Amino acid sequence: MRSLYFLPLLLLLNSCGIKKSVEYRPDISGIQALDTSRIKHSSTHFSLGKNQLIKNKYGVWELYLEGNALERGIANGSLSRELIHHQETAFMNKLQSMVPSEDYRGFLKKMILWFNRKMYLHVPEEYQQEIYAVSKFGLEKYDSFAPAYLRMLYFHGAHDIGHALQDLMLVGCTSFAAWGEKTEDGELLIGRNFDFYAGDDFNEQKIVAFIKPETGNKFMMYTWGGFIGAVSGMNEKGISVTINAGKSRIPLIAKTPISLVAREILQYASSIDEAIEIARSREVFVSESIMVGSGDEKKAVLIEVAPSNFGVYEVNNSNKLICSNHFQSKAYSDDRRNLKTIEESHTKYRYDRMEQLIAKNDKLNEIEAVEILRNMKGLDDEELGFGNELAINQLLAHHGIVFRPKDRKVWVSANPYQMGEFIAYDLNDVFDQFESGILDGSVSNSKNTIPASKFIETKQFRDYEAYRKLEFDIKQRLEGEMQIKNLDAAKLVQLNPEFWEAHFLAGMIYYKNEDYKKAIIQFKQASIKEVTTLKDKELIEKMLRKSYRKLN
């Protein structure tokens, strides 16, 4: 019966131009002549021509690529093949855990092909060539889901889809820029947390990539295996780019992934005006804020893009710019979806908290910027518990990053989250080192590295890591209608006592086990903590009412 129900839809998904998009390939003339044989200098150092991959002592891989699109892609794929395999496996495992049914995964495959049927028309040929070359090193075992090239191309839209659907916890990024009287040297300083979470395995491997393309600017970006888009980066002209999601309607068709728009800005923009024109020229399929900083212009702006709107936000008579997950330009002043996001989500709270943290520091430098990115407390230093999306630091970030664009300097975080060392790099020095030949070690500037947070050495941090594992298990059990002991409820609260969700989940366990008095106690405790969203508050109130009815 299920097959009969889906048959008309499957027939539709097999039409609508899917065949053309599945079969389309970029121009790959000359790819067969390219050398794919990497040299293994050690287990943490590989080279292919002048291209290199080196793992530093902080566990972050440093990748150098040069040449045209196909040359960069082949070198990238060959050098980092194990990292690509790791990320592919992590992503596909996440997909499998979300969609355990093989039948539904088959249906999802057709949905993805249909949804992405026009993407190839919106991605520059150069980047399609680069992605195709990287995909030569993808895992064959996933070809049954989608051919390697299409799979890699579609992965570049995962950030966009995750933000739109909010299924992968891809929300909550916070960034800021400061200059003039707000910074120690008067120059532009930018900091951001990238709260992209697709599972612990996905976050294990990090790559700081330094790219010298045949055309355009040299640039760096913080990324992962197989991903050529940019979510955080800076180029040799002192132009920095970071992306923050805005509230989107569920898209019906993919166009240009935001990460590839950001990548194009890094590679081809030498000023903020040029960045704006690049962003304006691309059709996107979700809403996003792109913070662009310029060291030479000593300012930053927000380019706010959406499928049917475009705005630029620039502060006047101020020396700071803050970005969370709502739009601020005049173009969105009456946008219903944006206004609802401000009212009901945690974006305004984090914006206000960032205002407080910047105001507390008279003259910001990179060390103080890192401290802001690591801050786990709420407004007026209210305790939020650990992992609360109201916090600037939600303890789930893929990375934190700090830029000093005027000096072409950047600091990137090592694991865990943004709590490990912030590793220092000077772009001018880095490219000089790589261009000089095969290196014997890291290109980081160790004397300027910012130490790891002392918090990760505490019992509180160990308790939080234990809480995360227990929380995941309990949510799975609650969804699967499996038995849970009351002891697990007590353990949740013990491990993360200030977090509203710990109390809420404890209440759900007691409710499931028909211990309604204890359920009421925990739901009440949850309600008096700092609850993340209006929707969460309504859910707590609903469970309180249900518990009282059951008790009576």
C-alpha positions as CSV (number, residue, x, y, z in Angstrom):
1,M,0.0,0.0,0.0
2,R,2.8,2.4,0.9
3,S,4.4,1.8,-2.6
4,L,1.1,2.6,-4.3
5,Y,0.7,5.7,-2.3
6,F,4.1,7.1,-3.3
7,L,4.0,5.9,-6.9
8,P,2.5,9.1,-8.5
9,L,5.0,11.2,-6.5
10,L,8.0,9.0,-7.5
11,L,7.0,9.3,-11.1
12,L,6.9,13.1,-10.7
13,L,10.3,13.1,-9.1
14,N,11.7,11.2,-12.0
15,S,10.6,13.9,-14.4
16,C,10.9,17.7,-13.9
17,G,14.4,17.9,-15.5
18,I,16.0,15.5,-13.1
19,K,17.7,13.5,-15.8
20,K,19.5,16.5,-17.2
21,S,20.8,17.6,-13.8
22,V,21.9,14.1,-12.9
23,E,23.8,13.6,-16.1
24,Y,25.4,17.1,-16.3
25,R,29.1,17.4,-15.7
26,P,31.4,20.4,-15.9
27,D,34.2,20.7,-18.4
28,I,37.0,18.4,-17.1
29,S,39.3,18.5,-20.1
30,G,42.8,17.6,-19.0
31,I,41.9,16.0,-15.7
32,Q,43.3,12.6,-16.8
33,A,46.8,14.2,-17.3
34,L,46.9,15.5,-13.7
35,D,49.2,13.7,-11.2
36,T,47.2,12.2,-8.3
37,S,50.1,10.5,-6.5
38,R,50.7,12.1,-3.1
39,I,54.0,11.6,-1.3
40,K,53.7,10.5,2.3
41,H,56.4,12.2,4.4
42,S,54.9,11.0,7.6
43,S,51.5,10.0,9.0
44,T,50.8,13.7,9.5
45,H,52.5,15.2,6.4
46,F,51.6,14.6,2.7
47,S,52.5,16.5,-0.5
48,L,51.5,16.5,-4.2
49,G,53.7,18.9,-6.2
50,K,53.7,22.1,-4.2
51,N,50.4,21.3,-2.5
52,Q,50.7,20.1,1.1
53,L,48.7,18.7,4.0
54,I,50.2,18.9,7.5
55,K,48.7,18.1,10.9
56,N,49.8,20.5,13.7
57,K,50.3,19.7,17.3
58,Y,46.8,21.0,18.2
59,G,45.2,18.3,15.9
60,V,44.2,20.8,13.1
61,W,45.2,20.0,9.5
62,E,46.9,22.7,7.5
63,L,46.2,22.4,3.8
64,Y,47.9,24.3,0.9
65,L,46.4,24.3,-2.6
66,E,47.3,26.1,-5.8
67,G,46.5,26.1,-9.5
68,N,43.3,26.1,-11.5
69,A,40.1,24.5,-10.4
70,L,40.9,20.9,-11.5
71,E,44.4,21.1,-10.2
72,R,43.2,22.3,-6.8
73,G,40.4,19.8,-6.6
74,I,42.7,16.8,-7.5
75,A,45.3,17.9,-5.0
76,N,42.7,18.5,-2.3
77,G,41.1,15.1,-2.9
78,S,44.4,13.2,-3.1
79,L,46.0,14.8,0.0
80,S,42.9,14.8,2.2
81,R,41.2,11.6,1.1
82,E,41.0,10.1,4.6
83,L,39.5,13.3,5.9
84,I,37.0,13.3,3.1
85,H,36.0,9.7,3.9
86,H,35.7,10.6,7.6
87,Q,33.3,13.5,6.8
88,E,31.3,11.5,4.3
89,T,30.8,8.7,6.7
90,A,29.9,11.0,9.6
91,F,27.3,12.8,7.4
92,M,25.8,9.7,6.0
93,N,25.7,8.1,9.4
94,K,23.8,11.1,10.7
95,L,21.4,10.8,7.8
96,Q,20.9,7.2,8.5
97,S,20.2,7.8,12.2
98,M,17.6,10.5,11.2
99,V,16.0,8.3,8.6
100,P,16.5,4.6,9.7
101,S,14.1,3.1,7.2
102,E,15.7,2.0,4.0
103,D,12.5,2.6,2.1
104,Y,12.3,6.1,3.3
105,R,16.0,6.7,2.5
106,G,15.2,5.6,-1.0
107,F,12.4,8.1,-1.1
108,L,14.6,10.8,0.4
109,K,17.2,10.1,-2.3
110,K,14.7,10.9,-5.0
111,M,13.5,14.0,-3.1
112,I,17.1,15.2,-2.9
113,L,17.6,14.7,-6.6
114,W,14.4,16.6,-7.4
115,F,15.2,19.4,-5.0
116,N,18.7,19.9,-6.4
117,R,17.6,19.6,-10.0
118,K,18.6,23.2,-10.9
119,M,21.6,23.6,-8.6
120,Y,24.1,23.1,-11.4
121,L,22.7,26.1,-13.2
122,H,23.5,28.3,-10.2
123,V,27.0,27.1,-9.2
124,P,29.9,28.7,-11.1
125,E,31.7,26.3,-13.6
126,E,35.0,26.9,-11.8
127,Y,33.5,25.5,-8.5
128,Q,31.8,22.6,-10.2
129,Q,35.1,21.7,-11.7
130,E,36.8,21.8,-8.4
131,I,34.1,19.8,-6.7
132,Y,34.2,17.2,-9.5
133,A,38.0,16.8,-9.1
134,V,37.6,16.4,-5.3
135,S,34.8,13.8,-5.8
136,K,37.2,11.5,-7.6
137,F,38.4,10.5,-4.1
138,G,34.9,10.0,-2.5
139,L,33.8,6.7,-1.0
140,E,32.4,4.3,-3.6
141,K,30.1,2.7,-1.1
142,Y,27.9,5.8,-1.1
143,D,27.5,5.9,-4.9
144,S,24.2,4.1,-4.5
145,F,22.8,7.1,-2.7
146,A,24.1,9.5,-5.3
147,P,27.1,9.5,-7.7
148,A,30.2,11.0,-6.0
149,Y,30.1,14.3,-7.9
150,L,26.5,15.0,-7.2
151,R,26.9,13.9,-3.6
152,M,29.7,16.3,-3.1
153,L,27.8,19.1,-4.8
154,Y,24.8,18.5,-2.7
155,F,26.8,18.4,0.5
156,H,27.6,22.1,-0.2
157,G,23.9,22.9,0.3
158,A,23.6,21.0,3.6
159,H,24.3,24.1,5.7
160,D,21.4,25.9,3.9
161,I,18.9,23.0,4.2
162,G,19.8,22.5,7.9
163,H,19.1,26.1,8.7
164,A,15.8,26.0,6.9
165,L,14.6,22.8,8.5
166,Q,16.3,23.2,11.8
167,D,16.8,19.4,12.0
168,L,20.5,19.4,12.4
169,M,20.8,22.0,15.1
170,L,22.4,24.4,12.6
171,V,21.2,27.5,14.4
172,G,22.7,29.9,16.9
173,C,25.8,31.4,15.2
174,T,26.9,34.7,16.7
175,S,29.5,37.2,15.4
176,F,30.7,40.7,16.0
177,A,33.0,43.3,14.6
178,A,34.7,46.2,16.4
179,W,37.0,49.0,15.4
180,G,38.0,52.6,16.3
181,E,37.6,53.4,20.0
182,K,36.5,49.8,20.7
183,T,39.7,48.1,19.8
184,E,43.2,48.2,21.3
185,D,44.9,49.5,18.1
186,G,41.9,51.2,16.5
187,E,41.9,48.6,13.7
188,L,39.1,46.2,12.7
189,L,38.7,43.1,14.9
190,I,36.1,40.3,14.1
191,G,35.1,37.3,16.1
192,R,32.5,34.6,15.4
193,N,31.3,31.2,16.6
194,F,30.1,28.8,13.8
195,D,27.5,26.6,15.5
196,F,27.2,24.0,12.8
197,Y,26.5,20.6,14.4
198,A,26.0,17.4,12.5
199,G,27.3,15.0,15.2
200,D,30.4,14.6,17.2
201,D,32.1,12.6,14.4
202,F,31.6,15.4,12.0
203,N,33.3,17.9,14.3
204,E,36.4,15.7,15.0
205,Q,38.5,16.7,11.9
206,K,39.2,20.4,11.1
207,I,41.1,21.9,8.2
208,V,42.6,25.4,7.9
209,A,43.0,25.7,4.1
210,F,45.3,28.2,2.4
211,I,44.4,28.6,-1.3
212,K,46.4,30.2,-4.1
213,P,44.0,30.0,-7.1
214,E,45.2,30.6,-10.6
215,T,42.7,33.6,-10.8
216,G,41.7,35.9,-8.0
217,N,43.0,36.4,-4.5
218,K,44.9,34.1,-2.2
219,F,42.8,33.3,0.8
220,M,42.3,31.1,3.9
221,M,39.2,29.4,5.2
222,Y,38.4,27.1,8.1
223,T,36.7,24.0,6.7
224,W,36.5,20.2,6.6
225,G,37.2,17.3,4.3
226,G,35.7,17.6,0.8
227,F,34.1,21.0,1.4
228,I,35.3,23.8,-0.9
229,G,32.8,26.4,0.2
230,A,33.6,29.1,2.8
231,V,31.8,29.6,6.2
232,S,34.7,31.6,7.8
233,G,37.6,33.0,5.9
234,M,39.9,35.9,4.9
235,N,41.8,36.9,1.8
236,E,45.1,38.6,1.1
237,K,43.3,41.9,0.5
238,G,42.1,41.9,4.1
239,I,38.5,41.0,3.2
240,S,37.0,38.6,5.8
241,V,33.7,36.7,5.4
242,T,31.5,34.8,7.9
243,I,27.9,33.6,7.5
244,N,25.0,33.5,9.9
245,A,21.7,31.9,9.1
246,G,18.4,33.9,9.0
247,K,14.9,32.4,9.3
248,S,13.9,30.9,6.0
249,R,10.8,29.3,4.6
250,I,11.3,25.7,3.6
251,P,12.8,26.0,0.1
252,L,11.3,24.2,-2.8
253,I,14.4,24.2,-5.1
254,A,18.1,24.6,-4.6
255,K,20.0,27.4,-6.2
256,T,23.4,28.8,-5.1
257,P,24.6,27.4,-1.7
258,I,25.6,30.3,0.6
259,S,29.0,28.8,1.3
260,L,29.9,29.1,-2.4
261,V,28.8,32.8,-2.5
262,A,31.1,33.4,0.5
263,R,33.9,31.5,-1.3
264,E,33.4,33.6,-4.4
265,I,33.7,36.8,-2.3
266,L,37.0,35.6,-0.7
267,Q,38.4,34.7,-4.1
268,Y,37.3,37.7,-6.1
269,A,36.5,40.7,-3.8
270,S,39.0,43.3,-2.9
271,S,36.6,45.7,-1.2
272,I,33.2,45.7,0.5
273,D,31.5,47.1,-2.6
274,E,32.8,44.2,-4.7
275,A,31.6,41.7,-2.1
276,I,28.1,43.3,-2.2
277,E,28.0,43.0,-6.0
278,I,29.1,39.4,-6.0
279,A,26.4,38.6,-3.4
280,R,23.8,40.5,-5.4
281,S,24.6,38.6,-8.6
282,R,23.8,35.2,-7.1
283,E,20.4,33.6,-6.5
284,V,20.2,31.9,-3.2
285,F,17.5,29.6,-1.7
286,V,17.7,30.4,2.0
287,S,18.1,33.6,4.1
288,E,21.5,34.4,5.4
289,S,23.6,37.3,6.8
290,I,27.1,37.5,5.3
291,M,29.4,39.6,7.5
292,V,32.1,41.1,5.4
293,G,35.0,43.0,7.0
294,S,37.6,45.1,5.3
295,G,40.9,45.8,7.1
296,D,41.9,48.6,4.7
297,E,38.5,50.2,4.9
298,K,38.3,49.7,8.6
299,K,34.7,48.6,8.8
300,A,32.3,45.7,8.5
301,V,28.8,45.4,7.0
302,L,26.1,42.7,6.8
303,I,24.9,41.6,3.4
304,E,21.5,40.1,4.1
305,V,20.4,37.8,1.3
306,A,17.2,35.8,0.8
307,P,15.4,34.2,-2.2
308,S,13.3,37.3,-2.8
309,N,15.0,40.1,-0.9
310,F,18.4,41.8,-0.5
311,G,19.7,44.3,2.0
312,V,22.9,45.8,3.3
313,Y,23.2,46.9,6.9
314,E,25.9,49.3,7.9
315,V,26.2,51.0,11.3
316,N,26.4,54.8,11.5
317,N,28.0,56.7,14.3
318,S,29.1,53.4,15.9
319,N,32.3,51.4,16.1
320,K,30.7,47.9,16.5
321,L,28.6,45.6,14.5
322,I,26.8,42.5,15.9
323,C,25.1,39.7,14.1
324,S,23.1,36.8,15.5
325,N,20.3,35.2,13.4
326,H,17.9,38.0,12.5
327,F,18.1,40.7,9.8
328,Q,18.8,44.4,10.6
329,S,18.7,46.2,7.3
330,K,15.8,48.4,6.1
331,A,14.9,45.8,3.4
332,Y,13.7,43.5,6.2
333,S,12.2,46.0,8.6
334,D,8.7,44.7,7.8
335,D,9.5,41.1,7.0
336,R,7.0,39.0,8.9
337,R,9.2,36.0,9.2
338,N,12.1,38.0,10.5
339,L,10.0,39.8,13.1
340,K,8.6,36.5,14.3
341,T,12.1,35.2,14.7
342,I,13.1,38.1,16.8
343,E,10.0,37.7,19.0
344,E,10.1,33.9,19.4
345,S,13.6,32.6,19.1
346,H,16.9,33.2,21.0
347,T,18.5,35.5,18.4
348,K,17.6,38.8,20.1
349,Y,18.8,37.4,23.5
350,R,22.2,36.6,22.1
351,Y,22.4,39.9,20.3
352,D,21.8,41.7,23.6
353,R,24.3,39.5,25.4
354,M,26.9,40.3,22.8
355,E,26.2,44.0,23.3
356,Q,26.8,43.6,27.0
357,L,30.1,41.7,26.5
358,I,31.5,44.2,24.1
359,A,30.5,47.1,26.4
360,K,32.4,45.5,29.3
361,N,35.6,45.7,27.4
362,D,36.9,49.2,26.7
363,K,39.6,48.2,24.2
364,L,39.2,44.8,22.6
365,N,42.1,42.7,21.4
366,E,42.2,39.1,20.1
367,I,42.5,37.6,23.6
368,E,39.4,39.4,24.8
369,A,37.6,38.5,21.6
370,V,38.2,34.8,22.3
371,E,36.9,35.3,25.9
372,I,33.7,36.7,24.5
373,L,33.3,33.8,22.1
374,R,33.8,31.4,25.0
375,N,31.2,33.1,27.3
376,M,28.6,30.7,28.6
377,K,26.5,33.0,30.7
378,G,23.3,34.9,29.9
379,L,22.2,38.5,30.2
380,D,23.6,40.2,33.4
381,D,25.8,37.0,33.9
382,E,22.7,34.9,34.6
383,E,23.5,31.1,34.8
384,L,22.0,29.3,31.8
385,G,23.3,25.8,32.3
386,F,25.6,24.3,29.7
387,G,24.5,23.8,26.1
388,N,21.8,26.5,26.2
389,E,21.2,28.2,22.8
390,L,20.8,31.5,24.6
391,A,24.5,31.5,25.3
392,I,27.1,32.9,22.9
393,N,29.0,29.7,23.6
394,Q,26.6,26.8,23.4
395,L,29.3,24.2,23.7
396,L,28.5,22.7,20.2
397,A,30.4,25.0,17.8
398,H,32.3,23.5,14.9
399,H,34.7,26.4,15.5
400,G,35.4,29.9,16.7
401,I,37.6,32.3,14.7
402,V,39.0,35.8,15.2
403,F,40.3,38.0,12.4
404,R,42.6,41.1,12.4
405,P,42.1,41.9,8.7
406,K,44.4,45.0,8.5
407,D,47.3,42.8,9.6
408,R,46.1,39.7,7.7
409,K,46.1,37.7,10.9
410,V,43.7,35.0,12.0
411,W,43.2,32.8,15.0
412,V,41.2,29.5,14.6
413,S,40.0,27.2,17.5
414,A,41.1,23.7,18.1
415,N,38.9,21.0,19.7
416,P,36.8,20.8,21.8
417,Y,34.3,23.3,20.3
418,Q,35.9,26.8,20.5
419,M,37.5,25.9,23.9
420,G,40.8,24.5,22.7
421,E,43.7,26.7,21.7
422,F,43.2,29.5,19.2
423,I,46.0,28.8,16.7
424,A,47.6,32.0,15.2
425,Y,48.4,32.4,11.5
426,D,49.8,35.4,9.5
427,L,48.6,35.1,5.9
428,N,51.6,36.9,4.5
429,D,54.0,34.6,6.3
430,V,52.0,31.4,5.6
431,F,51.9,31.9,1.8
432,D,55.6,32.7,1.8
433,Q,56.4,29.5,3.7
434,F,54.3,27.3,1.4
435,E,55.5,28.9,-1.8
436,S,59.1,28.3,-0.7
437,G,58.7,24.5,-1.0
438,I,58.1,21.4,1.0
439,L,57.9,22.2,4.7
440,D,59.0,20.3,7.8
441,G,56.2,21.4,10.1
442,S,53.3,23.7,10.9
443,V,52.9,27.2,9.4
444,S,51.2,28.5,12.6
445,N,52.7,31.2,14.7
446,S,53.1,29.4,18.0
447,K,54.2,32.4,20.1
448,N,50.9,34.1,19.4
449,T,48.6,31.1,20.0
450,I,45.9,31.8,22.6
451,P,45.8,29.0,25.3
452,A,42.9,26.6,25.7
453,S,40.2,27.5,28.1
454,K,40.8,26.2,31.7
455,F,37.1,25.2,31.8
456,I,37.8,22.0,29.8
457,E,40.0,20.8,32.7
458,T,37.1,21.1,35.2
459,K,34.6,18.6,36.6
460,Q,31.8,20.8,35.2
461,F,33.1,20.2,31.7
462,R,33.3,16.5,32.3
463,D,29.8,16.5,33.7
464,Y,28.6,18.4,30.6
465,E,30.1,15.8,28.3
466,A,28.4,13.1,30.3
467,Y,25.2,15.0,30.2
468,R,25.3,15.3,26.4
469,K,25.6,11.6,26.0
470,L,22.9,10.8,28.5
471,E,20.6,13.5,27.0
472,F,21.0,12.0,23.5
473,D,20.2,8.5,24.8
474,I,17.1,9.7,26.7
475,K,15.7,11.7,23.8
476,Q,16.1,8.6,21.6
477,R,14.3,6.5,24.2
478,L,11.5,9.0,24.6
479,E,10.9,9.1,20.9
480,G,11.1,5.3,20.6
481,E,8.7,4.7,23.5
482,M,11.4,2.7,25.3
483,Q,11.7,2.2,29.1
484,I,13.6,4.8,31.1
485,K,14.5,4.6,34.8
486,N,13.7,7.4,37.2
487,L,17.4,7.3,38.2
488,D,18.2,8.7,34.8
489,A,16.0,11.7,35.5
490,A,17.9,12.5,38.7
491,K,21.2,12.0,36.9
492,L,20.3,14.5,34.2
493,V,19.6,17.2,36.7
494,Q,22.7,16.4,38.7
495,L,24.9,16.7,35.7
496,N,23.5,20.1,34.4
497,P,21.4,21.6,37.2
498,E,21.0,25.1,35.8
499,F,19.8,24.0,32.3
500,W,16.1,24.2,31.8
501,E,16.1,21.2,29.4
502,A,17.7,18.9,32.0
503,H,14.7,19.5,34.3
504,F,12.2,19.3,31.4
505,L,13.6,15.9,30.3
506,A,13.6,14.7,33.9
507,G,9.9,15.7,34.0
508,M,9.2,13.8,30.8
509,I,10.8,10.7,32.3
510,Y,8.7,10.9,35.5
511,Y,5.6,11.6,33.4
512,K,6.3,8.6,31.2
513,N,6.7,6.5,34.4
514,E,3.4,7.9,35.8
515,D,5.1,9.7,38.7
516,Y,3.2,12.9,38.2
517,K,4.1,14.6,41.4
518,K,7.8,14.5,40.5
519,A,7.0,15.4,36.9
520,I,5.3,18.6,38.1
521,I,8.3,19.5,40.3
522,Q,10.7,19.2,37.4
523,F,8.5,21.0,34.9
524,K,8.2,23.9,37.5
525,Q,11.9,23.9,37.9
526,A,12.4,24.0,34.1
527,S,9.9,27.0,33.9
528,I,11.9,29.2,36.3
529,K,15.2,28.6,34.5
530,E,16.2,30.7,31.4
531,V,14.2,28.9,28.8
532,T,15.5,29.1,25.2
533,T,12.4,30.0,23.1
534,L,8.8,30.8,23.3
535,K,8.0,27.4,21.8
536,D,9.9,25.8,24.6
537,K,8.1,27.8,27.3
538,E,4.7,26.8,25.8
539,L,5.8,23.1,25.8
540,I,6.7,23.2,29.5
541,E,3.3,24.8,30.3
542,K,1.5,22.2,28.3
543,M,3.3,19.3,30.1
544,L,2.5,21.0,33.5
545,R,-1.2,21.1,32.6
546,K,-1.2,17.5,31.5
547,S,0.6,16.4,34.7
548,Y,-1.9,18.2,36.9
549,R,-4.8,16.5,35.0
550,K,-3.2,13.1,35.4
551,L,-2.6,13.7,39.1
552,N,-6.2,14.7,39.7
